[in-house]
């Protein structure tokens, strides 16, 4: 039986308030920072960009996710949550999504 592949969804197809599986390259990542939550605690967050041949979308990694990828990595986001932030779509792992690294970028090999 052939290995199943995720649905072919492209960055240009992503719309807010939907779950999506998409592959792309992490084209940039900002430094990890801490933000205060509504509950008064702090949580790590890291913003970046995910790009494929059709476009680019904002990527947001929360908590333990901030170390899952580096700029230049090719990744697959499975069941990521697409939301609207200030009028533009962004993707995060949400409650049930996960990130798989397909291949490491040139800056990912070696030491951290």
Beta strands, then each sheet from edge to edge (+ up, - down):
strand 1: 18-29
strand 2: 33-36
strand 3: 42-52
strand 4: 55-62
strand 5: 74-85
strand 6: 88-92
strand 7: 98-103
sheet 1: 2+ 3- 1+ 5- 6+ 4+
sheet 2: 2+ 3- 1+ 5- 7+
end
